């Protein structure tokens, strides 16, 4: 499986409700970038939030919006408008870069004590 370079693994990880995914967070007051890794794939239940764009780096995502499902493969991108409900089935071995307009969309995992 293709994986992010080692330096990405030093970024803050995400506390995510989506089993099967690992996220690495880059955040600023202007938004967030998440580098996702799905070694075994994942099911992302229907949800909504502020606008986002995404690029599939490896693998594929079956993205469902407004009752329509489309396959987004490596090298392809997607965009979601504000509060558009969506869900996804992510294939094993998938890497995705997502850029969120919300600066608080995801929360870093607290450090282990």
C-alpha positions, 0 to 999 in steps of 0.5 A: 500500500502507498502510504504518506511519507514519514514526516506526515506521521509526525503531524497531530492525529485526529480524533475521528468517529470513522473506524478504519481511517487515520487522519493527520491534521494541518490547521490554521485560523482559516481552515484545516487540511487533513491527510487521510489514510485508509489501510482497510477502507472505511464507511463514513456515515451521512453527515454535513459540515462547512464547504470542503474540497478533496483529492484522492491520491491513491485508491478510490472513494464512492461518494454519495450526495443528494442521492447520487453516488459517484466513484472518485479515483486516484487523481480525481477531486470533489467539492462539497458545498456548505452543509451538503449531506454526504456519505462515503465508502472508502476503498482499502489502501486509499489516501485522500487530502481534504481541505475544510473551510471550517477551522474547527472541523476536526479535533486533534487526538489528545496526547497520551498521558 
